[in-house]
Amino acid sequence: MKIIKVMSKKVRDKEYSKYIINIPKQDVENSDLLNKELKIKSEKGKIIIEKE
């Protein structure tokens, strides 16, 4: 699994980035979180994704 930084858009001289998390298909399907509103918490060394 990886977190990938990609350029979202460029406006004049400023570049905007977004991050994509590459999660294995089976893990997403088993989580029952697909197409749900999610909230995220970050701590040092952790990212926690939960259903709202």
PDB file with one MODEL, atoms N, CA, C and O in Angstrom:
MODEL        1
ATOM      1  N   MET A   1       0.850  -1.155   0.000  1.00  0.00           N
ATOM      2  CA  MET A   1       0.000   0.000   0.000  1.00  0.00           C
ATOM      3  C   MET A   1       0.903   1.228   0.000  1.00  0.00           C
ATOM      4  O   MET A   1       1.952   1.241   0.644  1.00  0.00           O
ATOM      5  N   LYS A   2       0.481   2.259  -0.731  1.00  0.00           N
ATOM      6  CA  LYS A   2       1.289   3.472  -0.827  1.00  0.00           C
ATOM      7  C   LYS A   2       0.412   4.709  -0.750  1.00  0.00           C
ATOM      8  O   LYS A   2      -0.775   4.667  -1.071  1.00  0.00           O
ATOM      9  N   ILE A   3       1.016   5.812  -0.318  1.00  0.00           N
ATOM     10  CA  ILE A   3       0.404   7.134  -0.421  1.00  0.00           C
ATOM     11  C   ILE A   3       1.162   7.858  -1.519  1.00  0.00           C
ATOM     12  O   ILE A   3       2.387   7.973  -1.471  1.00  0.00           O
ATOM     13  N   ILE A   4       0.424   8.346  -2.512  1.00  0.00           N
ATOM     14  CA  ILE A   4       1.033   8.949  -3.687  1.00  0.00           C
ATOM     15  C   ILE A   4       0.611  10.418  -3.773  1.00  0.00           C
ATOM     16  O   ILE A   4      -0.575  10.732  -3.674  1.00  0.00           O
ATOM     17  N   LYS A   5       1.578  11.312  -3.958  1.00  0.00           N
ATOM     18  CA  LYS A   5       1.302  12.730  -4.130  1.00  0.00           C
ATOM     19  C   LYS A   5       1.219  13.023  -5.626  1.00  0.00           C
ATOM     20  O   LYS A   5       2.136  12.697  -6.380  1.00  0.00           O
ATOM     21  N   VAL A   6       0.104  13.648  -6.055  1.00  0.00           N
ATOM     22  CA  VAL A   6      -0.065  14.006  -7.463  1.00  0.00           C
ATOM     23  C   VAL A   6      -0.460  15.475  -7.571  1.00  0.00           C
ATOM     24  O   VAL A   6      -1.103  16.023  -6.676  1.00  0.00           O
ATOM     25  N   MET A   7      -0.070  16.098  -8.666  1.00  0.00           N
ATOM     26  CA  MET A   7      -0.438  17.482  -8.876  1.00  0.00           C
ATOM     27  C   MET A   7      -1.901  17.537  -9.305  1.00  0.00           C
ATOM     28  O   MET A   7      -2.289  16.876 -10.268  1.00  0.00           O
ATOM     29  N   SER A   8      -2.704  18.311  -8.605  1.00  0.00           N
ATOM     30  CA  SER A   8      -4.121  18.430  -8.893  1.00  0.00           C
ATOM     31  C   SER A   8      -4.355  19.473  -9.982  1.00  0.00           C
ATOM     32  O   SER A   8      -5.040  19.209 -10.969  1.00  0.00           O
ATOM     33  N   LYS A   9      -3.784  20.648  -9.794  1.00  0.00           N
ATOM     34  CA  LYS A   9      -3.911  21.703 -10.794  1.00  0.00           C
ATOM     35  C   LYS A   9      -2.867  22.774 -10.547  1.00  0.00           C
ATOM     36  O   LYS A   9      -2.236  22.830  -9.491  1.00  0.00           O
ATOM     37  N   LYS A  10      -2.704  23.617 -11.544  1.00  0.00           N
ATOM     38  CA  LYS A  10      -1.772  24.731 -11.437  1.00  0.00           C
ATOM     39  C   LYS A  10      -2.525  26.000 -11.794  1.00  0.00           C
ATOM     40  O   LYS A  10      -3.113  26.099 -12.871  1.00  0.00           O
ATOM     41  N   VAL A  11      -2.505  26.974 -10.884  1.00  0.00           N
ATOM     42  CA  VAL A  11      -3.146  28.265 -11.101  1.00  0.00           C
ATOM     43  C   VAL A  11      -2.064  29.319 -11.020  1.00  0.00           C
ATOM     44  O   VAL A  11      -1.459  29.538  -9.970  1.00  0.00           O
ATOM     45  N   ARG A  12      -1.832  29.966 -12.143  1.00  0.00           N
ATOM     46  CA  ARG A  12      -0.729  30.920 -12.285  1.00  0.00           C
ATOM     47  C   ARG A  12       0.572  30.254 -11.873  1.00  0.00           C
ATOM     48  O   ARG A  12       0.996  29.296 -12.520  1.00  0.00           O
ATOM     49  N   ASP A  13       1.213  30.729 -10.823  1.00  0.00           N
ATOM     50  CA  ASP A  13       2.489  30.156 -10.385  1.00  0.00           C
ATOM     51  C   ASP A  13       2.334  29.173  -9.225  1.00  0.00           C
ATOM     52  O   ASP A  13       3.327  28.629  -8.744  1.00  0.00           O
ATOM     53  N   LYS A  14       1.108  28.942  -8.775  1.00  0.00           N
ATOM     54  CA  LYS A  14       0.890  28.086  -7.603  1.00  0.00           C
ATOM     55  C   LYS A  14       0.396  26.701  -8.034  1.00  0.00           C
ATOM     56  O   LYS A  14      -0.534  26.579  -8.831  1.00  0.00           O
ATOM     57  N   GLU A  15       1.034  25.667  -7.495  1.00  0.00           N
ATOM     58  CA  GLU A  15       0.629  24.293  -7.782  1.00  0.00           C
ATOM     59  C   GLU A  15      -0.129  23.725  -6.588  1.00  0.00           C
ATOM     60  O   GLU A  15       0.258  23.926  -5.437  1.00  0.00           O
ATOM     61  N   TYR A  16      -1.213  23.015  -6.880  1.00  0.00           N
ATOM     62  CA  TYR A  16      -2.020  22.377  -5.845  1.00  0.00           C
ATOM     63  C   TYR A  16      -1.883  20.867  -5.986  1.00  0.00           C
ATOM     64  O   TYR A  16      -1.983  20.323  -7.086  1.00  0.00           O
ATOM     65  N   SER A  17      -1.654  20.201  -4.868  1.00  0.00           N
ATOM     66  CA  SER A  17      -1.456  18.757  -4.875  1.00  0.00           C
ATOM     67  C   SER A  17      -2.582  18.069  -4.126  1.00  0.00           C
ATOM     68  O   SER A  17      -3.264  18.681  -3.303  1.00  0.00           O
ATOM     69  N   LYS A  18      -2.769  16.788  -4.421  1.00  0.00           N
ATOM     70  CA  LYS A  18      -3.660  15.941  -3.638  1.00  0.00           C
ATOM     71  C   LYS A  18      -2.943  14.620  -3.422  1.00  0.00           C
ATOM     72  O   LYS A  18      -1.950  14.321  -4.085  1.00  0.00           O
ATOM     73  N   TYR A  19      -3.453  13.843  -2.500  1.00  0.00           N
ATOM     74  CA  TYR A  19      -2.827  12.575  -2.160  1.00  0.00           C
ATOM     75  C   TYR A  19      -3.806  11.439  -2.432  1.00  0.00           C
ATOM     76  O   TYR A  19      -4.997  11.545  -2.140  1.00  0.00           O
ATOM     77  N   ILE A  20      -3.293  10.370  -2.987  1.00  0.00           N
ATOM     78  CA  ILE A  20      -4.081   9.186  -3.294  1.00  0.00           C
ATOM     79  C   ILE A  20      -3.509   8.038  -2.472  1.00  0.00           C
ATOM     80  O   ILE A  20      -2.298   7.822  -2.442  1.00  0.00           O
ATOM     81  N   ILE A  21      -4.406   7.297  -1.800  1.00  0.00           N
ATOM     82  CA  ILE A  21      -3.981   6.119  -1.044  1.00  0.00           C
ATOM     83  C   ILE A  21      -4.348   4.903  -1.870  1.00  0.00           C
ATOM     84  O   ILE A  21      -5.514   4.692  -2.202  1.00  0.00           O
ATOM     85  N   ASN A  22      -3.362   4.116  -2.196  1.00  0.00           N
ATOM     86  CA  ASN A  22      -3.549   2.911  -2.989  1.00  0.00           C
ATOM     87  C   ASN A  22      -3.801   1.746  -2.028  1.00  0.00           C
ATOM     88  O   ASN A  22      -2.867   1.212  -1.430  1.00  0.00           O
ATOM     89  N   ILE A  23      -5.096   1.350  -1.883  1.00  0.00           N
ATOM     90  CA  ILE A  23      -5.487   0.288  -0.953  1.00  0.00           C
ATOM     91  C   ILE A  23      -5.872  -0.949  -1.762  1.00  0.00           C
ATOM     92  O   ILE A  23      -6.566  -0.819  -2.771  1.00  0.00           O
ATOM     93  N   PRO A  24      -5.449  -2.130  -1.358  1.00  0.00           N
ATOM     94  CA  PRO A  24      -5.804  -3.345  -2.085  1.00  0.00           C
ATOM     95  C   PRO A  24      -7.325  -3.521  -2.199  1.00  0.00           C
ATOM     96  O   PRO A  24      -8.067  -3.246  -1.256  1.00  0.00           O
ATOM     97  N   LYS A  25      -7.770  -3.983  -3.368  1.00  0.00           N
ATOM     98  CA  LYS A  25      -9.189  -4.129  -3.694  1.00  0.00           C
ATOM     99  C   LYS A  25      -9.943  -4.954  -2.651  1.00  0.00           C
ATOM    100  O   LYS A  25     -11.017  -4.548  -2.206  1.00  0.00           O
ATOM    101  N   GLN A  26      -9.408  -6.082  -2.262  1.00  0.00           N
ATOM    102  CA  GLN A  26     -10.097  -6.965  -1.324  1.00  0.00           C
ATOM    103  C   GLN A  26     -10.302  -6.290   0.032  1.00  0.00           C
ATOM    104  O   GLN A  26     -11.335  -6.494   0.670  1.00  0.00           O
ATOM    105  N   ASP A  27      -9.340  -5.498   0.476  1.00  0.00           N
ATOM    106  CA  ASP A  27      -9.460  -4.798   1.756  1.00  0.00           C
ATOM    107  C   ASP A  27     -10.580  -3.756   1.708  1.00  0.00           C
ATOM    108  O   ASP A  27     -11.323  -3.593   2.676  1.00  0.00           O
ATOM    109  N   VAL A  28     -10.697  -3.054   0.582  1.00  0.00           N
ATOM    110  CA  VAL A  28     -11.757  -2.055   0.430  1.00  0.00           C
ATOM    111  C   VAL A  28     -13.120  -2.735   0.410  1.00  0.00           C
ATOM    112  O   VAL A  28     -14.045  -2.281   1.083  1.00  0.00           O
ATOM    113  N   GLU A  29     -13.255  -3.817  -0.352  1.00  0.00           N
ATOM    114  CA  GLU A  29     -14.533  -4.519  -0.439  1.00  0.00           C
ATOM    115  C   GLU A  29     -14.937  -5.128   0.906  1.00  0.00           C
ATOM    116  O   GLU A  29     -16.120  -5.117   1.245  1.00  0.00           O
ATOM    117  N   ASN A  30     -14.002  -5.649   1.667  1.00  0.00           N
ATOM    118  CA  ASN A  30     -14.301  -6.241   2.969  1.00  0.00           C
ATOM    119  C   ASN A  30     -14.632  -5.199   4.032  1.00  0.00           C
ATOM    120  O   ASN A  30     -15.270  -5.524   5.033  1.00  0.00           O
ATOM    121  N   SER A  31     -14.209  -3.955   3.834  1.00  0.00           N
ATOM    122  CA  SER A  31     -14.402  -2.917   4.845  1.00  0.00           C
ATOM    123  C   SER A  31     -15.813  -2.353   4.868  1.00  0.00           C
ATOM    124  O   SER A  31     -16.208  -1.756   5.869  1.00  0.00           O
ATOM    125  N   ASP A  32     -16.584  -2.521   3.803  1.00  0.00           N
ATOM    126  CA  ASP A  32     -17.919  -1.937   3.664  1.00  0.00           C
ATOM    127  C   ASP A  32     -17.867  -0.407   3.748  1.00  0.00           C
ATOM    128  O   ASP A  32     -18.809   0.217   4.237  1.00  0.00           O
ATOM    129  N   LEU A  33     -16.779   0.194   3.277  1.00  0.00           N
ATOM    130  CA  LEU A  33     -16.634   1.650   3.290  1.00  0.00           C
ATOM    131  C   LEU A  33     -16.702   2.261   1.891  1.00  0.00           C
ATOM    132  O   LEU A  33     -16.641   3.483   1.754  1.00  0.00           O
ATOM    133  N   LEU A  34     -16.825   1.451   0.874  1.00  0.00           N
ATOM    134  CA  LEU A  34     -16.856   1.945  -0.504  1.00  0.00           C
ATOM    135  C   LEU A  34     -18.076   2.841  -0.717  1.00  0.00           C
ATOM    136  O   LEU A  34     -19.195   2.457  -0.378  1.00  0.00           O
ATOM    137  N   ASN A  35     -17.865   4.016  -1.270  1.00  0.00           N
ATOM    138  CA  ASN A  35     -18.909   5.015  -1.556  1.00  0.00           C
ATOM    139  C   ASN A  35     -19.605   5.543  -0.301  1.00  0.00           C
ATOM    140  O   ASN A  35     -20.750   5.989  -0.381  1.00  0.00           O
ATOM    141  N   LYS A  36     -18.947   5.503   0.838  1.00  0.00           N
ATOM    142  CA  LYS A  36     -19.490   6.044   2.090  1.00  0.00           C
ATOM    143  C   LYS A  36     -18.746   7.328   2.426  1.00  0.00           C
ATOM    144  O   LYS A  36     -17.610   7.527   1.996  1.00  0.00           O
ATOM    145  N   GLU A  37     -19.397   8.206   3.204  1.00  0.00           N
ATOM    146  CA  GLU A  37     -18.725   9.389   3.725  1.00  0.00           C
ATOM    147  C   GLU A  37     -17.780   8.933   4.828  1.00  0.00           C
ATOM    148  O   GLU A  37     -18.176   8.201   5.735  1.00  0.00           O
ATOM    149  N   LEU A  38     -16.541   9.369   4.743  1.00  0.00           N
ATOM    150  CA  LEU A  38     -15.523   8.937   5.690  1.00  0.00           C
ATOM    151  C   LEU A  38     -14.934  10.129   6.427  1.00  0.00           C
ATOM    152  O   LEU A  38     -14.950  11.254   5.928  1.00  0.00           O
ATOM    153  N   LYS A  39     -14.414   9.867   7.620  1.00  0.00           N
ATOM    154  CA  LYS A  39     -13.652  10.896   8.335  1.00  0.00           C
ATOM    155  C   LYS A  39     -12.264  10.323   8.574  1.00  0.00           C
ATOM    156  O   LYS A  39     -12.074   9.108   8.628  1.00  0.00           O
ATOM    157  N   ILE A  40     -11.321  11.204   8.711  1.00  0.00           N
ATOM    158  CA  ILE A  40      -9.930  10.786   8.855  1.00  0.00           C
ATOM    159  C   ILE A  40      -9.325  11.449  10.082  1.00  0.00           C
ATOM    160  O   ILE A  40      -9.567  12.626  10.352  1.00  0.00           O
ATOM    161  N   LYS A  41      -8.540  10.682  10.815  1.00  0.00           N
ATOM    162  CA  LYS A  41      -7.773  11.205  11.944  1.00  0.00           C
ATOM    163  C   LYS A  41      -6.315  10.860  11.683  1.00  0.00           C
ATOM    164  O   LYS A  41      -5.992   9.767  11.217  1.00  0.00           O
ATOM    165  N   SER A  42      -5.459  11.792  11.984  1.00  0.00           N
ATOM    166  CA  SER A  42      -4.040  11.501  11.822  1.00  0.00           C
ATOM    167  C   SER A  42      -3.325  11.719  13.148  1.00  0.00           C
ATOM    168  O   SER A  42      -3.580  12.685  13.867  1.00  0.00           O
ATOM    169  N   GLU A  43      -2.446  10.813  13.440  1.00  0.00           N
ATOM    170  CA  GLU A  43      -1.595  10.875  14.612  1.00  0.00           C
ATOM    171  C   GLU A  43      -0.185  10.622  14.112  1.00  0.00           C
ATOM    172  O   GLU A  43       0.006  10.256  12.952  1.00  0.00           O
ATOM    173  N   LYS A  44       0.777  10.808  14.951  1.00  0.00           N
ATOM    174  CA  LYS A  44       2.156  10.584  14.538  1.00  0.00           C
ATOM    175  C   LYS A  44       2.327   9.122  14.123  1.00  0.00           C
ATOM    176  O   LYS A  44       2.190   8.214  14.943  1.00  0.00           O
ATOM    177  N   GLY A  45       2.625   8.909  12.854  1.00  0.00           N
ATOM    178  CA  GLY A  45       2.849   7.563  12.340  1.00  0.00           C
ATOM    179  C   GLY A  45       1.593   6.791  11.991  1.00  0.00           C
ATOM    180  O   GLY A  45       1.688   5.621  11.620  1.00  0.00           O
ATOM    181  N   LYS A  46       0.394   7.410  12.095  1.00  0.00           N
ATOM    182  CA  LYS A  46      -0.862   6.717  11.823  1.00  0.00           C
ATOM    183  C   LYS A  46      -1.820   7.585  11.043  1.00  0.00           C
ATOM    184  O   LYS A  46      -1.841   8.804  11.213  1.00  0.00           O
ATOM    185  N   ILE A  47      -2.616   6.965  10.187  1.00  0.00           N
ATOM    186  CA  ILE A  47      -3.770   7.598   9.556  1.00  0.00           C
ATOM    187  C   ILE A  47      -4.930   6.640   9.795  1.00  0.00           C
ATOM    188  O   ILE A  47      -4.849   5.463   9.443  1.00  0.00           O
ATOM    189  N   ILE A  48      -6.017   7.145  10.396  1.00  0.00           N
ATOM    190  CA  ILE A  48      -7.178   6.313  10.720  1.00  0.00           C
ATOM    191  C   ILE A  48      -8.352   6.797   9.879  1.00  0.00           C
ATOM    192  O   ILE A  48      -8.721   7.970   9.927  1.00  0.00           O
ATOM    193  N   ILE A  49      -8.933   5.881   9.107  1.00  0.00           N
ATOM    194  CA  ILE A  49     -10.086   6.181   8.257  1.00  0.00           C
ATOM    195  C   ILE A  49     -11.293   5.463   8.845  1.00  0.00           C
ATOM    196  O   ILE A  49     -11.258   4.251   9.057  1.00  0.00           O
ATOM    197  N   GLU A  50     -12.386   6.230   9.114  1.00  0.00           N
ATOM    198  CA  GLU A  50     -13.590   5.682   9.718  1.00  0.00           C
ATOM    199  C   GLU A  50     -14.818   6.175   8.991  1.00  0.00           C
ATOM    200  O   GLU A  50     -14.801   7.223   8.344  1.00  0.00           O
ATOM    201  N   LYS A  51     -15.882   5.407   9.106  1.00  0.00           N
ATOM    202  CA  LYS A  51     -17.180   5.831   8.564  1.00  0.00           C
ATOM    203  C   LYS A  51     -17.775   6.865   9.503  1.00  0.00           C
ATOM    204  O   LYS A  51     -17.684   6.729  10.723  1.00  0.00           O
ATOM    205  N   GLU A  52     -18.386   7.904   8.933  1.00  0.00           N
ATOM    206  CA  GLU A  52     -19.005   8.937   9.777  1.00  0.00           C
ATOM    207  C   GLU A  52     -20.264   8.427  10.419  1.00  0.00           C
ATOM    208  O   GLU A  52     -20.918   9.159  11.163  1.00  0.00           O
TER     209      GLU A  52
ENDMDL
END
